[in-house]
């Protein structure tokens, strides 16, 4: 049931009370213990903060995308005494099909690919995939995934 209407960023939302009595549970055991009303209020305030932080993170991501577009990669906006916004390009290369790449590389697979939960190509393999003189370069590229992005870092400016 709604208790008080609050304005949050232009939208009106109702402050909610728990729909039923709150309780404490012991992990791994059955049974419940009634929760103290003050602890429930703290949990409700904390949940409100989590929701606000999520909304702010979403808004920050939007602002960073806009700043990246306006500033451009490899540049920084300096606001003296306030902040610096630096924009840089990012790149991640992963292995798309480890079995096919293993068959293609043969014995060299262990030398050119770091094996863990996922496969990550070495810089040497990435260079080989970009080598116009290597006849297997197109096959290497077909088995690698390249993700690019933009990093926007905002720091205090002195």
C-alpha positions, -999 to +999 in steps of 0.1 A: +000+000+000+013+035-009+023+057+020+037+089+004+041+101-031+076+114-039+088+132-069+119+116-084+135+131-115+101+145-126+083+112-122+060+106-093+064+073-075+047+059-045+068+050-015+059+014-008+055-004+025+061-041+025+031-060+013+033-085+042+053-087+075+090-090+069+111-118+084+146-131+089+157-165+075+187-185+086+206-197+054+202-234+049+175-238+076+137-237+076+119-213+097+113-176+100+118-149+127+099-117+127+121-087+115+124-056+136+105-026+120+136-004+122+156-029+102+129-032+076+129+006+072+166+005+068+163-022+041+136-002+023+158+029+023+187+009+011+166-006-017+155+029-027+192+039-029+200+008-051+172+018-075+184+054-076+220+043-082+209+020-111+190+050-126+220+073-122+243+047-137+220+044-167+219+082-171+257+084-167+262+058-195+240+080-217+260+112-208+292+093-215+280+082-249+270+118-257+304+131-245+323+105-265+304+116-296+310+153-289+346+151-278+360+124-301+383+095-296+418+103-284+408+137-270+401+152-236+377+180-225+393+199-197+370+221-175+396+239-153+391+234-116+362+209-122+369+178-143+386+162-173+367+139-197+390+116-216+378+095-245+398+066-258+391+036-281+390+001-267+395-032-284+389-068-273+398-098-295+384-132-285+384-167-301+351-174-318+355-212-325+384-227-305+381-262-321+384-248-357+413-225-346+430-254-329+427-275-361+440-245-382+470-238-359+478-274-350+508-276-327+511-238-325+477-235-308+492-237-273+518-211-281+494-186-297+463-189-276+459-185-238+436-211-226+413-205-196+376-204-191+376-186-225+402-185-253+422-153-257+445-149-287+480-136-282+492-104-298+512-125-322+481-143-335+462-110-338+491-097-359+491-129-380+454-124-387+461-089-400+492-099-421+483-094-457+512-117-468+500-147-447+477-168-469+459-181-438+452-146-424+416-146-436+410-180-420+425-167-387+403-136-389+372-157-395+378-175-362+385-144-341+360-119-327+370-083-324+349-060-302+357-023-302+343+003-280+349+037-264+360+044-229+350+077-213+369+085-181+358+114-160+383+126-133+387+156-111+407+184-127+430+206-105 
